[in-house]
């Protein structure tokens, strides 16, 4: 039988099969839910990030907006506080220790010069109180350290100002403004060095303008004083980098000469300097009286100083000065003129009065011995003589000589008394040159010009007539009556003769005339001499002896037989032979008339008599017989030369025949003339040689009222040829008149005399330049002080050994202190002396407690002269010689850069954003801007040259600005 199997269905298996399908769906659902959750979470997170990012971006934007707001508010305050002309600026340090909080020392204040007693405006945000450290501040400059002492300089902070939006505190801003002219401008150094194209031209500029020593802006300059890391002459790339640097942070990129180290390691670490800045500009404005300064080359000016004579002088001269003309007639006291003239430093009129046995005449014979000094650094040239046998430059005449009486006073009285006026000899007709006592003076030629010539600084001594060819001198008949034996009018040999003289009320007058034209070139008047009496034997048995009135013949007379002598000499004080110090500083001896009875104001303000500075061998002409025939001083700097040759200039090298250079003359071939050149410009009956000094008549207001710049093509941002290299023109002008320069240019590199930066003063005072060594090679000289820039540019070879320049007393051998125009300080201790001066100036400013309202007031204080004396820089140096450094020298060399305020400002601003609920700072930003004042008035309807008032100030413009990284501030 067939059988069939059956298997009962397995219920469990059936259930597992259906469950597997259900689990997969669940997993899928869960996965989808997880994915959706992740997506939602991710999107939520992304949204939060985006919201956070947006919030942070908004905070940063807000912070920058607040920083920018601070910058604009600062600019507005600057416009209001410092836009007017009659304002000066200084740091809070100038108030003096204890009068400001140490944390506020670098705050810049603005003072109103019309009322210096008013509190200054402090150029920081908020409502600053300089004596108190603000509580809620923002840091704007990181701390650094002093290059001199190494001490830490604290960070600069400014009060924070809250910013509200819908009455909610959303952030803060703060700002601090730095007066950049209180620092040393680095690019100005390269502008000076790069302007001329020829070597002599560069020296013309270099020696009469400041070329600062940048070594003293870094600590290495004080510790390794023999190292020179800023020799532009050796590293032209350094100069290019200095010129191109626009902000302080770029200084870290400047490399030292022959080194890969940063030029300013202090600044590399801090990115900021309180002592130097990249560039400064100043408006050519007067802080004391307001208005733009006047250009001395402006031919529309006709005031006391700015006249055609001043302009002609500043334009300069060629290789020689024509001294044969004179046009000083009608020039008023205090008015400039320039008529170069030789100065008679010493004259003696030797007169013999005697009877001649051979012809029975009474007569006189005379010699003129004199010295003429060319005080200029250019040769003086006179017109060619019409007679080729001579080189006659002058005629010297004498007026107000006495009336002389010759009478017999013993024996058989038979000789008639003869009275003769030595100003009008009776034996000669009117118009005859012999009716007066006069003589020409020959001065031989030096160069190929074949004209009478005095070399630079030459003192030429001569006796007329030439003793070698006419020893008996010049003759005049004394009266017309003879003492004759034939007429029984001759005294007996043993009879006594009396010679008596009575002088006019006015003193002796010596007149020096140009020989060819007859023009008066120099007059010495009111020289007092006494009346006198002399007794002689009519005819001595000893023959032509000193006691004998009668001589064998007229031709037997020689200069040594003189009877009377009139002597005049400018006194140079042989115990300390300075060059007529008081006469040069108080009364310019180049004036055409020297009144011996006149007075002048000395440096100390007291009145001096001119006669006190005129040395006469005796006021009694008869006393001259007690002296040897050589009155001329052995020790005097004015040396006699009886050989009628220019020995100094012919290569003779005679001992004592030195050059005495006193006045430097601008050269026509120079592209630039400094305001300091005015020290050499004559002013009628006054003296500009005192410019820059403390002399009561120094006219230091010139520094505040004038500048110099020739007219010419003005290129935007640069100096024009034949003009002032320190000027930057605001725009290109095809032809700019001298009158319009101040309205279209800015002074580049101006330095504020109210600066309290010791390092800046140190660098500014320590000038440098290129000189020549003994072999003629160029060498860079530091601590160089120049009295005569034009002469020095042509004669850069100088004695630098100070032991040679110093003198410990009177000496026959004169050190070469008048023969060179500049001096280099001994490098072994120069930095120490200059540091004393720089620190002394800053201490003086702090003790004063407020800034000076003008350069004039600063110079009148005499602080630099006081500090020069303290350092003994001039110890054993002949006073007023060309190597005797004075405040006037320092001021003149820096005349074109001196100012009493800042017109360039660096603004640092801060902004932050705050959480409106928590007040937490959510973002910060810092900005830096450089701004400068312009000549333009905010209201164009005003005249640009007029005083810019607070109601119509001058405009400011932003030169550059940038965002700062936090690392540059902290």
Buried (B, 14 or more C-beta within 10 A) or exposed (E): EEEEEEEEEEEEEEEEEEEEEEEEEEEEEEEEEEEEEEEEEEEEEEEEEEEEEEBEEEBBEBBBBBBBBBBBBBBEBBBEBBBBBBBBBBBBBBBBEEEBBEBBBBBBBBBBBEEBEEEBBBBBBBEBEBEEEBEEBBBBBBEBBBBBEEEEBBBBBBBBBEBEEEEEEBBBBBBBBBBBBBBBBBBBBBBBBBBBEEEBBBBBBBBBBBBBBBBBBBBBBBEEBEEBBBBBBEBEEBBBBBBEBBBBBBBBEBBBBEEEEBBBBBBBEBBBBBBBBBBBBBBBBBBBBBBBBBBBBBBEBEEEBBBEBBBEBBBBBEEBBBBBBBEBEEBEEEBBBBBBBBBBBBBBBBBBBBBBBEEBBBBBBBBBBBBBBBBBBBBBBBBBBEEEEEBBBBBBBBBBBBBBBBBBBBBEEBBBEBBBBBBEBBBBEEEEEBBBBBBBBBBBBBBEBEBBBBBBBBBBBBBBBEBEEEBBBBBBBBBEBBBEEEEEBBBEEEBBBBBBBEBBEEBBBBBBBBBBEEBBBBBBBBBBBEEBEBEBBBBBEEEBEEEBBBBBEBBBBBBEBBBBBBBBBBBBBBEEBBBBBBBBBBBBBBBBBBBBEBBBBBBEEEEBEBBEBBBBBBBBBBBBBEEEBEBBBEBBBBBBBBBBBBBBBEEEEEEBBBBBBBBBBBBEBBBBBBBBBBBBBBBBBBBBBBBBBBBBBBBBBBBBBBBBBBBBBBBEEBBBEBBBBBBBBBEBBEEBBBBBBBBBBBBBBBBBBBBBBBBBBBBBBBBBBBBBEEEEEEEBBBBBBBBBBBBBBBBBEBBBEBEEBBBEEEEEEBBBBBBBBBBBBBBEEBBEBBBBBBBBBBBBBBEBEBBBBBBBBBBBBBBBBBBBEEBEBBEEBBBBBBBBBBBBBBBBBBBBBBBBBBBBBBBBBBBBBBEBEEEEBBBBBBBBBBBBBBBBBBEEEBEBBEBBBBEBBBBBEEBEBBEBEEEBBE
